[in-house]
Amino acid sequence: MADYHALTITPPSSEVREGVLDLAATLIAFGLDTDRTVLYRQSDLPELCELTWILGCTCAKGLLNRAHAYKAAVQDNLAHGREAEQGVAMGLFSYPMLMAADILIHRADAVPVGRDQRQHVEITRDLAESFNRVYGPVLVVPEPVVDERVMTIPGLDGRKMSKSYGNQIALAASPDEIRRRVSRIVTDSRSPSEPKEPDTVLALYRSVAPDAAARDLEHRYREGGIGYAEAKAMLAEAIEALIAPARQRYAELMADPARLRGILADGAERARASAAGTLRVVRAATGLGYPDPRRGLSLVLPIERAVNWCMSGWSTPVLQLQSDHMLIDVDLIKFDGPGLERLALAAYADAFRHAARDSDAIE
């Protein structure tokens, strides 16, 4: 739940808090299984801010200059005769780094996105590669996964659907409200008998109706034989059929905010456990802090060498399998030697030398 990102437009605090609960309730109402999925509030993961700063230290400014949101703000200013960067805060300019931290901190190797969000994954890849060129293969470089059937969901005005544009249909909308909002979609003046080009009505229908029904409506568009009023009525019915089962579930969840906060707190605990391993490796690679003898140290090794390492007796459990690497936890207490404090640093240095000689490991 990207509440850090929400601050780029400085909304009222109540809107941020309510928005988090609203989105959580929406996702769960539509079937998100929080036993299988880690759902958490971004601001409950302070590790993100630390990783964002570290990523910024190897990030070229020019990379952020090319970000769509920043360019759009500059172009809008120029189009209205304002200074290019008037009103552009650092939050807006640098938010692609925070989005990259969202991805990289959990070592994701595949990121499902809409077409309009693909650039963010590409920037994430650039940031990970820039960091890795300086400090070695620490961060997993993710791949974007774009569903060509969806890519971008259009809003009622033809732009991408976004609360910022006010062109969405709320989950809590009544059937009458859905019909009213759909009826306002702008169409051309072609008669029912005339062939029509795909438009916002058809694009939205494809997103909410069964495939066979969407193909049939597209055929009638192209061949002629359907008016816009009928097409809009079909769209309103399809939207209602999609959201009606979730509407009651959503209302129940919103009536119990304590339950939603509990779900998010549980997700935050699980998310921090995931993030901690990545940040420990990043901090060690960059020279920040010292290894904690109570926590051991972490290694990122290519799988084949990681297996050899474990078999050699140097290390203990494999904590995380990630793409072609393993994150391994080493328990320093298992090393023999006098003085735990001195042992921690000695074992850390020895492990680093051994790993660096045997592989491309970082810590």
DAURHU-V346699 format. One record per backbone hydrogen bond with DSSP energy under -0.5 kcal/mol. NH is the residue of the N-H (numbers start at 1). CO is the residue of the C=O. Records with the same first field share a line. If there is no record, write none. Layout:
BEGIN
NH->CO, CO
END
This chain:
BEGIN
3->1
6->2
7->3, 4
8->5
9->6
10->7
11->6
15->12
16->12
17->13
18->14
19->15
20->16
21->17
22->18
23->19
24->20
25->21
26->22
27->23
28->24
29->25
30->26
31->28
32->27
34->32
36->33
37->33
39->37
40->38
42->1
44->41
45->42
48->45
49->46
50->46
51->47
52->48
53->49
54->50
55->51
56->52
57->53, 54
58->55
59->56
63->60
64->60, 61
65->61
66->62, 63
67->64
71->67
72->68
73->69
74->70
75->71
76->72
77->73
78->74
79->75
80->76, 77
81->78
82->77
86->83
88->85
89->87
93->89
94->90
95->91
97->94
98->94
99->95
100->96
101->97
102->98
103->99
104->100
105->101
106->103
107->104
108->103
111->143
113->145
115->151
117->114
118->115
120->117
121->117, 118
122->118
123->119
124->120
125->121
126->122
127->123
128->124
129->125
130->126
131->127
132->128
133->129
134->130, 131
135->131
136->132
138->136
142->140
143->109
145->111
146->144
147->113, 145
148->146
150->147
151->147
152->150
154->152
155->159
156->167
158->155
161->153
165->162
166->162
167->162
170->168
173->170
178->174
179->175
180->176
181->177
182->178
183->179
184->180, 181
185->182
194->191
196->221
203->199
204->200
205->201
206->202
207->203
208->204, 205
209->205
214->210
215->211
216->212
217->213
218->214
219->215
220->216
221->217
222->218
223->219
224->220
225->192
226->192
231->227
232->228
233->229
234->230
235->231
236->232
237->233
238->234
239->235
240->236
241->237
242->238
243->239
244->240
246->243
247->243
248->244
249->245
250->246
251->247
252->248
253->249
254->250
255->251
256->253
259->256
260->256
261->257
262->258
263->259
264->260
265->261
266->262
267->263
268->264
269->265
270->266
271->267
272->268
273->269
274->270
275->271
276->272
277->273
278->274
279->275
280->276
281->277
282->278
283->279
284->280
285->281
286->282
287->283, 284
288->283
293->291
295->292
296->292
297->330
299->328
301->299, 326
303->324
306->302
307->303
308->304
309->305
310->306
311->307
312->308
313->310
314->309
315->309
316->329
319->317, 327
320->327
322->320, 325
325->322
326->301
327->320
328->299, 326
329->317
330->297, 328
331->329
332->330
334->331
335->332
343->339
344->340
345->341
346->342
347->343
348->344
349->345
350->346
351->347
352->348
353->349
354->350
355->351
356->352
357->353
358->354
359->355
361->355
END
